[in-house]
Amino acid sequence: MEGARRTATAVVDQVRAVVRGKDEVVRTAVTTLVAGGHLLLEDVPGVGKTVLASALARAVDLSVRRIQFTPDLLPSDVTGVSIWDPGERRFTFTPGAVFAGLVVADEINRASPKTQSALLECMAEGHVTVDGTTHALPSPFFVVATQNPADMEGTYPLPEAQRDRFSVRLSVGYPAPEEEVALLLARGGGAGGDPLDAVRAVASAEDVRRLVHLSARVHASPELVRYVVDLVGATRRHPSVVLGASPRAALHLLRTARARALLAGRPHVLPDDVQALCAPVLAHRLVTADRGDLLADERAARAALSDVVARTPVRGG
């Protein structure tokens, strides 16, 4: 357990050296990786979404592919395609960009729903099927997708059912003034170099697989599990929520709570773990009356979750 904590902490330290002043965001991103989930970074342009994804990619020694989602991106660009080989007189599968341990899907909402679905199917199934043949994806397989919730013209927002595929949604947020000053001093002149160049790999693919395995074995008492169910159930009855969280949301909340406990070096989950992850895990799964406006919808969902946490009796403490 202690070795796992050290490994995860080393990854966190590498990433937060680049994404400064956002320790909780970085820790939650690494928690998502350890939980075996996928991460959606949703925020306005220029706050470091892609930098966070790239730093995380460099801190773990996994094969990495970055996909820039555009309206003309095809599903086959993501999954791969079978090409006729005249020499072999047969079709040969050429893997797409999704065949990597860590896939950065940049501006996922700029591609068509058909292309989005191709990636999200891979996330759910862990394999790709082309022309009737199934091809396994690498293990571990971690997707970090980014999207801008403000500039929606000409985009294809992820439907609720597809957002549910992401274990965690995070907003990086604007930096504190002192961190922004440090950023400008370090990079404003253009001669400071790329801070990502200083990030080194501190965990291998085998380390990540071991972390995911250990995370799943962190103890959660029956009372703690009931607390998770109570919280999720309360979202379905909240007056400001049109569509509450699903059983899959409860499963992801418990998984990420286990991963958070592992990062803290604990062999068991506490209610604090669950409460800390309620908004990152559940907010993007809730549908409120403000669903037409992503920013307003998120604010309403977070307010509802804050109310749910405050009103739900704590179990498993």
C-alpha positions in Angstrom: 0.0 0.0 0.0 2.8 2.4 0.9 4.7 1.7 -2.3 1.5 2.3 -4.3 1.0 5.7 -2.6 4.6 6.7 -3.3 4.2 5.9 -7.0 1.0 7.8 -7.3 2.4 10.7 -5.4 5.4 10.8 -7.7 3.0 11.2 -10.7 1.1 13.9 -8.9 4.4 15.8 -8.2 5.5 15.7 -11.8 2.2 17.0 -13.1 1.7 19.8 -10.5 5.2 21.1 -11.2 3.7 22.2 -14.6 0.1 22.8 -13.6 0.9 25.1 -10.7 -1.6 26.1 -8.0 -4.1 23.4 -9.0 -3.1 20.6 -6.6 -6.6 19.2 -6.0 -7.3 19.2 -9.8 -4.0 17.3 -10.4 -4.6 14.9 -7.6 -8.2 14.1 -8.8 -6.9 13.6 -12.4 -4.4 11.0 -11.1 -7.1 9.5 -8.9 -9.1 8.9 -12.1 -6.2 7.1 -13.7 -5.7 4.9 -10.6 -9.5 4.1 -10.6 -9.3 2.8 -14.1 -11.7 5.5 -15.4 -11.6 8.2 -18.1 -11.3 12.0 -17.6 -13.2 14.9 -19.2 -11.6 18.3 -18.8 -14.2 21.0 -19.5 -13.3 24.6 -19.2 -12.8 27.9 -21.2 -9.8 28.2 -23.5 -6.3 29.0 -22.3 -6.5 27.7 -18.7 -4.3 24.6 -19.2 -6.6 21.7 -20.1 -4.2 20.3 -22.8 -1.1 21.1 -20.7 -2.6 19.0 -17.8 -3.4 16.2 -20.2 0.1 16.3 -21.8 1.9 16.5 -18.4 0.0 13.5 -17.2 0.9 11.6 -20.4 4.6 12.3 -19.9 4.6 11.4 -16.2 3.5 7.8 -16.9 5.5 5.7 -19.3 2.6 4.8 -21.6 2.3 5.0 -25.3 0.5 8.3 -26.0 -1.5 9.6 -28.9 -3.2 12.9 -29.3 -6.3 13.3 -31.5 -7.3 16.8 -32.5 -11.1 16.5 -33.0 -12.4 18.4 -36.0 -15.7 18.3 -38.0 -14.0 16.3 -40.8 -12.5 13.6 -38.4 -13.9 10.2 -39.4 -14.6 7.2 -37.0 -12.0 5.2 -38.9 -9.3 7.9 -38.1 -10.0 7.0 -34.4 -10.5 3.2 -34.5 -8.5 2.2 -37.6 -9.4 0.7 -41.0 -8.8 -2.5 -43.0 -6.7 -1.9 -46.1 -6.3 -4.4 -49.0 -2.8 -5.7 -49.3 -2.3 -6.9 -52.9 0.9 -8.7 -52.0 -0.7 -10.7 -49.2 -4.0 -10.8 -51.1 -5.9 -10.0 -48.0 -7.2 -7.1 -45.9 -4.7 -5.9 -43.3 -5.9 -3.9 -40.3 -4.2 -0.5 -39.8 -4.7 0.6 -36.1 -6.2 4.1 -35.6 -5.1 6.8 -33.1 -7.0 5.1 -30.2 -4.4 2.3 -29.9 -2.4 3.9 -27.1 -2.1 3.6 -23.4 -3.1 7.2 -23.0 -5.2 9.0 -25.5 -5.6 12.8 -25.4 -8.9 13.7 -27.2 -8.6 17.4 -27.7 -11.8 19.4 -28.2 -13.9 16.3 -28.4 -17.1 18.4 -29.0 -15.8 19.6 -32.4 -16.2 16.2 -34.1 -19.5 14.7 -35.3 -21.6 12.5 -33.0 -20.6 9.5 -35.1 -16.9 10.1 -34.5 -17.5 10.8 -30.8 -19.4 7.5 -30.5 -16.5 5.6 -32.0 -14.2 6.8 -29.2 -16.7 6.4 -26.5 -17.5 2.8 -27.6 -13.7 2.1 -27.3 -13.8 3.6 -23.8 -16.7 1.4 -22.7 -15.6 -1.9 -24.3 -11.8 -1.8 -24.2 -11.6 -3.1 -27.7 -12.3 -2.1 -31.3 -14.3 -4.2 -33.8 -13.6 -3.5 -37.5 -15.0 -5.7 -40.3 -16.1 -8.3 -37.8 -12.7 -8.7 -36.2 -12.1 -7.6 -32.6 -8.8 -5.9 -31.7 -7.9 -5.4 -28.0 -6.8 -2.0 -26.8 -3.7 -1.6 -24.6 -3.9 -2.1 -20.9 -4.1 0.3 -19.2 -6.2 2.4 -21.5 -6.9 5.9 -20.3 -8.7 8.7 -22.2 -8.3 12.4 -21.3 -10.8 14.4 -23.4 -11.0 18.2 -23.4 -13.9 20.5 -24.4 -14.8 24.2 -24.2 -18.3 24.7 -22.7 -18.5 28.4 -23.7 -17.8 28.6 -27.4 -20.5 26.1 -28.7 -21.1 27.5 -32.2 -20.4 24.8 -34.7 -19.8 22.1 -32.1 -21.6 18.9 -31.1 -22.0 18.8 -27.3 -21.7 15.4 -25.7 -25.2 14.0 -24.9 -25.8 12.9 -21.3 -25.5 9.2 -22.1 -22.0 9.8 -23.6 -20.8 12.1 -20.8 -21.7 9.3 -18.5 -18.8 7.3 -20.0 -16.4 9.6 -18.3 -15.7 8.7 -14.7 -14.7 12.3 -13.7 -15.2 15.8 -15.1 -12.9 18.5 -14.0 -12.6 22.3 -14.6 -9.1 23.6 -14.3 -10.2 27.2 -13.6 -8.2 30.4 -13.7 -5.0 30.6 -11.8 -4.5 32.6 -8.7 -2.9 36.0 -9.3 0.5 35.0 -7.9 0.6 31.8 -10.1 -0.4 33.8 -13.1 2.5 36.3 -12.4 4.9 33.3 -12.1 3.6 31.9 -15.4 4.1 35.2 -17.3 7.6 35.7 -15.8 8.6 32.1 -16.8 7.1 32.0 -20.2 6.0 35.5 -21.2 9.3 36.3 -22.9 9.2 33.2 -25.0 12.7 32.2 -24.0 11.9 30.1 -20.9 11.4 26.9 -22.8 8.5 24.5 -22.5 7.9 23.4 -18.9 6.6 20.0 -20.2 10.2 19.2 -21.2 11.0 18.9 -17.5 8.3 16.3 -16.9 9.8 12.8 -16.6 8.1 9.4 -16.5 7.9 8.1 -12.9 5.5 5.2 -13.4 5.4 2.4 -16.0 2.5 0.7 -17.6 2.9 -2.2 -15.1 2.9 0.3 -12.2 -0.4 1.7 -13.5 -1.9 -1.7 -13.8 -0.8 -2.5 -10.3 -2.3 0.7 -8.9 -5.6 0.0 -10.6 -5.6 -3.6 -9.2 -4.8 -2.4 -5.7 -7.3 0.4 -5.9 -10.1 -2.1 -6.6 -9.1 -4.0 -3.4 -9.4 -1.0 -1.0 -12.0 -1.9 1.6 -15.4 -0.2 1.5 -17.7 -1.2 4.4 -21.4 -2.0 3.7 -22.4 1.1 5.5 -20.1 3.2 3.3 -21.5 1.6 0.2 -25.0 2.4 1.5 -23.9 6.0 1.9 -22.9 6.1 -1.8 -26.3 4.7 -2.8 -28.1 7.2 -0.5 -26.3 10.1 -2.2 -26.9 8.9 -5.7 -30.6 8.2 -4.9 -31.0 11.7 -3.4 -30.0 13.2 -6.7 -33.0 11.5 -8.4 -35.4 13.1 -5.9 -33.9 16.6 -5.8 -36.4 19.3 -7.0 -33.9 21.1 -9.3 -32.7 17.9 -11.0 -34.6 16.6 -14.0 -32.6 13.4 -14.4 -30.5 12.0 -11.5 -27.4 9.9 -11.4 -27.5 6.3 -12.6 -26.3 3.1 -10.9 -23.2 3.4 -13.1 -22.5 6.7 -11.5 -22.7 5.1 -8.1 -20.2 2.5 -9.3 -17.8 5.2 -10.5 -18.2 7.2 -7.3 -17.2 4.1 -5.3 -14.3 3.3 -7.6 -12.8 6.8 -7.5 -13.3 7.0 -3.7 -11.3 3.7 -3.4 -8.5 5.3 -5.6 -8.5 8.4 -3.5 -8.1 6.4 -0.3 -5.2 4.5 -2.0 -3.5 7.8 -2.8 -3.8 8.8 0.8 -2.2 5.6 1.9 -5.3 4.2 3.6 -6.6 0.6 3.2 -10.2 1.7 3.6 -12.6 4.3 2.2 -13.9 7.2 4.4 -17.1 9.3 3.9 -14.7 12.2 3.2 -13.4 10.4 0.1 -17.0 10.1 -1.2 -17.9 13.7 -0.4 -14.8 15.1 -2.0 -15.6 13.3 -5.3 -19.3 13.9 -5.4 -19.1 16.9 -7.7 -16.3 15.7 -10.0 -18.0 12.3 -10.5 -21.7 13.1 -10.4 -22.2 16.7 -11.6 -21.8 16.0 -15.4 -24.3 13.1 -15.1 -27.1 15.2 -13.7 -29.6 17.0 -15.9 -31.1 20.2 -14.6 -33.7 22.7 -15.9 -30.7 24.7 -17.3 -29.6 21.9 -19.6 -29.6 24.2 -22.6 -26.7 26.2 -21.2 -23.7 24.0 -20.2 -22.2 26.5 -17.8 -25.5 27.2 -16.0 -26.3 23.5 -16.0 -23.0 22.7 -14.3 -23.6 25.5 -11.6 -27.1 24.1 -11.0 -25.8 20.5 -10.7 -23.1 21.5 -8.3 -25.5 23.4 -6.2 -27.9 20.4 -6.1 -25.0 18.1 -5.1 -23.9 20.5 -2.3 -27.5 20.4 -1.0 -27.6 16.6 -1.3 -24.4 16.1 0.6 -25.5 18.5 3.4 -28.9 16.7 3.8 -27.8 13.1 3.5 -26.9 11.4 6.8 -23.3 10.2 6.8 -22.7 6.5 7.0 -19.6 4.4 7.3 -17.6 7.0 9.3 
